[in-house]
Amino acid sequence: MRWLQPDELQAWMTLAGLMFKLPAALDVQLQRDSGLSHFEYLVLAGLSESPGRSRPMSDLAGFANGSLSRLSHVVKRLEQRGFVHRCPSAADGRITVATLTDTGYEQLVAAAPGHVATVRQYVIDALTPEQLGQLKTIGDQILQKVDPGRGC
């Protein structure tokens, strides 16, 4: 067993704390201001950035960094709220496509300023431009190890 050295342990504990506290802070702001979870926001954003505001569910799961099962549950809730609708792909009926509705787009547009302000407050404004570049490089390296097919 190769145990962590003190400096490695400190870096890991900082990252572990960040992985728990930052998502919680983003969720709190979005829930309070928009009634959305961070994952729901990512799903809506992923659809809004897609041609025709539509995306196959499997692609959307990858974009939102969630499993297809989790995405299916979340999209079902978003569908019930009128933000998204699902239907079989016209090209391949085995593929389900999620589409952002006008109501969902309006919800996303209303939620975006508060979310961006929170991201800016906790991440962007806390770092120098050089540190932001380092964060991107470090994040890409770790994501490549965790999800090799991701393509950064």
C-alpha positions, 0 to 999 in steps of 0.5 A: 500500500502506498500511503499519501505523503503529507503534502499529497494528503493536504492537496487531496483533503482540499480537493475533497472539501471542494467537491462537496462544498462547491456543488452544495453552494451552487445548489443552494443558490439555484434552489433558492432563486430558481427552484432548480438543482445544479444538475437540472440547470446543467441539463437545461443549459446542455439543451439550450446550447444544442442545435434545435435545443435538442440532444439525445439523452445519452449525449445529454448525460455526458454533457451533464456528467451524470448517468443515463439513469439519473438523467432520465429521472431528472428529465422526467421531473423537468418534463412534468414542469413543462421545461423539457419534452422527450420523443424518439429520434426521427433518424433512429427510434431506439434513441430518445431525444430531449428537447428544451421547451420555450418555458424551459428556456425562459426558466434557464434564462431567468436562472442564469444571472444568479448562477453565473454570479455565484460561479464568479463569486466562488471560483472565477473572482477567487483566482488570478487569470493564471490560476484559472488556466492552471485549474483548467489544466488540472481539471482536464488531467483529472477528468481524463483519468476518471473518464478517459473517453471524455475528450477534453 
